[in-house]
């Protein structure tokens, strides 16, 4: 899978983006010029991933199992 660069801004929101497959997808999209929001329950991995990937990535602590969140 190779997201194409586009003149118009692209954005993605990835749950589980701090580690594993979610982090890999976030990195791939960020490298292709997308703005990416990564969400997950653990704050440290999210923040570390966002720092590593740069200013186009925002970490959003969130537990998708919690309807009140």
HELIX and SHEET records of a PDB file:
HELIX    1   1 UNK A   20  UNK A   31  1                                  12    
HELIX    2   2 UNK A   43  UNK A   53  1                                  11    
SHEET    1   A 3 UNK A  11  UNK A  15  0                                        
SHEET    2   A 3 UNK A  35  UNK A  40  1                                        
SHEET    3   A 3 UNK A  57  UNK A  61  1                                        
END                                                                             
